Amino acid sequence: MERHDELSRIESNVHPHASRILVSFLFTFMAARITVFLILSRRIPDLYLYLGSTHIHHLNYGIFLLSGVGAYLLLARPEEKGLRWACTLYGIGLALTFDEFGMWVHLGGSYWQRASFDAIVVLGAFLALLVTAPRLSRFRPHHWFTAAAMVLAILVFGVMLIDSFQYAHRILFRIQILEQHQPVP
């Protein structure tokens, strides 16, 4: 019985930091999208940071956060409390950076690019798998069956996604109109 308790404790704690990263990642993404939408629709004041007439996008905050967390983890070798804080800040940095993924892939353009949302979905799914999936060494036949079904579902989703681009462009056009009429600093 004692061996079973020890194994369940180990398995429930397989990826203890991944869940902290996932939660901070998802909340930051939602907060960033809601804040930008509220600013563009003029429901809250313009909170953007400007240096002169240059708008500093929040992906830059994310890059600095990721750089700082990386340096902290490499140089400080933190204990558990420091690791928890690093995981939270890492999730925030990931969300801020990848929320504007389309802007760095296309070197500009609209904030509402589909590539940004797709990057967030892929990262969120990957983090969710880290949180929930057992280690590969612990995979059983039902895990492999589930993995194969997931790959098939992803392929079907990919085909449907490509078909949905036509619809998404119509909605994106409306959002871009809102973005063009944002307040000028």
C-alpha positions in Angstrom: 0.0 0.0 0.0 2.9 2.4 0.8 4.4 1.8 -2.6 1.1 2.6 -4.3 0.8 5.9 -2.4 4.4 6.8 -3.3 3.7 6.1 -7.0 0.5 8.1 -7.1 2.2 11.0 -5.4 5.0 10.9 -8.0 2.6 10.6 -10.9 0.4 13.4 -9.7 3.5 15.6 -9.5 5.0 14.6 -12.9 5.1 18.1 -14.3 4.5 20.3 -11.3 5.8 23.5 -13.0 4.0 23.0 -16.3 0.6 23.7 -14.8 1.8 27.0 -13.3 3.2 28.0 -16.7 0.0 27.0 -18.5 -2.3 28.9 -16.1 -0.2 32.1 -16.3 0.1 31.7 -20.0 -3.7 31.4 -20.6 -4.7 34.2 -18.2 -2.1 36.6 -19.7 -3.2 35.9 -23.2 -6.9 36.5 -22.3 -6.0 39.7 -20.4 -3.9 41.0 -23.3 -6.6 40.3 -25.9 -9.4 41.8 -23.8 -7.3 44.9 -22.9 -6.4 45.5 -26.6 -10.0 45.1 -27.7 -11.2 47.5 -25.0 -8.6 50.1 -26.0 -9.5 49.8 -29.7 -13.2 50.1 -29.0 -12.4 53.1 -26.7 -14.0 51.6 -23.7 -10.9 52.2 -21.6 -8.1 54.8 -22.1 -5.1 54.2 -24.3 -2.7 52.3 -22.0 -0.1 51.7 -24.7 3.5 52.7 -24.0 5.0 55.1 -26.6 8.6 56.2 -27.0 8.2 59.4 -29.0 5.7 58.4 -31.6 6.7 54.7 -31.5 4.2 52.3 -30.0 6.1 49.6 -27.9 4.2 46.4 -28.5 3.7 44.0 -25.6 5.7 41.3 -27.4 8.8 43.3 -26.3 7.7 43.0 -22.6 7.5 39.3 -23.2 10.9 39.1 -24.7 12.4 41.0 -21.8 10.6 38.7 -19.3 11.7 35.5 -21.1 15.3 36.8 -21.2 15.2 37.7 -17.5 13.7 34.4 -16.5 16.3 32.5 -18.5 19.2 34.5 -17.0 17.7 33.9 -13.5 17.4 30.2 -14.0 20.8 29.8 -15.4 22.7 32.1 -13.0 20.8 32.0 -9.7 19.9 28.3 -9.5 16.8 29.0 -7.5 15.1 26.9 -4.9 11.4 25.8 -5.1 9.9 29.2 -4.4 12.1 30.9 -7.0 11.2 28.2 -9.5 7.5 28.8 -8.9 7.9 32.5 -9.6 10.1 31.8 -12.6 7.4 29.5 -14.0 4.7 32.2 -13.5 6.8 34.9 -15.2 7.8 32.5 -18.0 4.1 31.8 -18.8 3.4 35.5 -18.8 6.4 36.2 -21.1 5.3 33.4 -23.5 1.8 34.8 -23.8 2.9 38.4 -24.3 5.4 37.4 -26.9 3.4 34.8 -28.9 0.2 37.0 -28.7 1.9 39.1 -31.3 3.6 36.2 -33.1 2.0 37.2 -36.5 3.7 40.7 -36.2 7.1 39.2 -35.9 6.6 36.6 -38.5 5.3 39.2 -41.0 7.4 42.1 -39.6 4.4 44.3 -38.9 0.8 44.2 -39.9 -2.3 43.9 -37.9 -2.4 42.8 -34.3 -5.3 40.5 -35.1 -3.4 38.2 -37.5 -4.5 34.6 -37.6 -0.9 33.4 -37.1 -0.8 34.9 -33.6 -3.9 33.1 -32.5 -2.7 29.9 -34.0 0.6 30.2 -32.2 -1.2 30.6 -28.9 -3.4 27.6 -29.5 -0.4 25.4 -30.4 1.6 26.5 -27.4 -1.4 26.2 -25.1 -2.1 22.7 -26.4 1.5 21.7 -25.9 1.6 23.0 -22.4 -1.7 21.3 -21.6 -0.1 18.0 -22.8 2.9 18.6 -20.6 0.5 19.0 -17.7 -1.7 16.0 -18.3 0.2 13.4 -20.3 2.3 10.7 -18.6 5.9 10.3 -19.4 6.6 8.3 -22.6 8.2 5.5 -20.5 4.8 5.1 -18.7 2.8 4.9 -21.9 0.5 1.9 -22.2 -1.4 0.7 -25.3 -4.4 3.0 -24.6 -2.1 6.0 -24.4 -0.7 5.1 -27.9 -4.2 4.7 -29.2 -5.2 8.1 -27.8 -2.1 9.6 -29.3 -2.9 8.2 -32.7 -6.5 9.4 -32.5 -5.2 12.8 -31.6 -2.9 12.9 -34.6 -5.9 12.0 -36.8 -8.0 14.7 -35.2 -5.3 17.2 -35.7 -5.1 16.3 -39.4 -8.9 16.6 -39.8 -8.8 19.9 -37.9 -6.0 21.2 -40.2 -8.1 20.5 -43.2 -11.2 22.2 -41.7 -9.0 25.1 -40.6 -7.8 25.7 -44.1 -11.4 25.7 -45.3 -12.4 28.2 -42.6 -9.9 30.9 -43.6 -12.5 32.4 -46.0 -14.9 33.0 -43.1 -12.1 34.3 -40.8 -11.0 36.9 -43.3 -14.4 38.5 -43.3 -14.4 38.8 -39.5 -10.8 39.9 -39.4 -11.6 42.7 -41.8 -14.2 44.1 -39.3 -11.6 44.0 -36.5 -9.0 45.7 -38.6 -11.4 48.5 -39.2 -11.7 49.0 -35.4 -7.9 48.9 -35.2 -7.5 51.6 -37.9 -9.8 53.9 -35.9 -7.9 53.6 -32.6 -7.1 56.8 -30.7 -3.9 58.6 -31.8 -1.5 59.5 -29.0 
